[in-house]
Amino acid sequence: MKAKPHETLLQALKLRFEKNMHRHRGVAWAAVQAKLEGNAAALKSLLRMEETGGEPDVIASDAKAGQFTFCDCAAESPAGRRSLCYDREALDARKENKPAGSAAEMAADMGIALLTEEEYRALQALGEFDLKTSSWISTPADVRALGGSLFCDRRYGRVFVYHNGAQSYYAARGFRGLLRV
């Protein structure tokens, strides 16, 4: 990563971090920055999260492991990651009107993970997200084996988990990613 994008990204992350201290009480930006500066792969993933509209921020830390967890904290599912079916199998199964790609593949390409249901609910405890959109989440193997996939959103003051065929895609459905550094 060239110096300028690296510096611009770190500045954006720092500003977001300082603006949203409720997401990471007790965590110092200096510790996060030190962890990031030596990790080109993490910076690349965070840049991709930022470029696709995710607004990544620290949402958890593990002092014992010396690890910080970043998550997409944009109010709505990241705009640059919408209109995707769930995974490659679903994409290949579509006969017509194929989307541009799949959530699982894009996440892997970015070096991030789809949120689990538990992680999605933990994110929602930090704010109100996906009030107008929805986000694919990591789907258990038994559900996926039957052709389904899961997504979540927040409506009526509650977090809902739904199912859909993995081949489906919608302009208002994307995915949120998680990165542990």
Protein Blocks (a to p, Z undefined) as FASTA:
>chain_A
ZZklmmmmmmmmmmmmmmmmmlmghiafklmmmmmmmmmklmmmmmmmmmnonopadfbd
cfknopacdddfbfbacfklghiafblmlmmmpmghpafbdfklmmmmnopacddfklmm
mmmmnocehklbccdddddfklmmnopacddddeehiacdddddfkbccfkbccdddddZ
Z
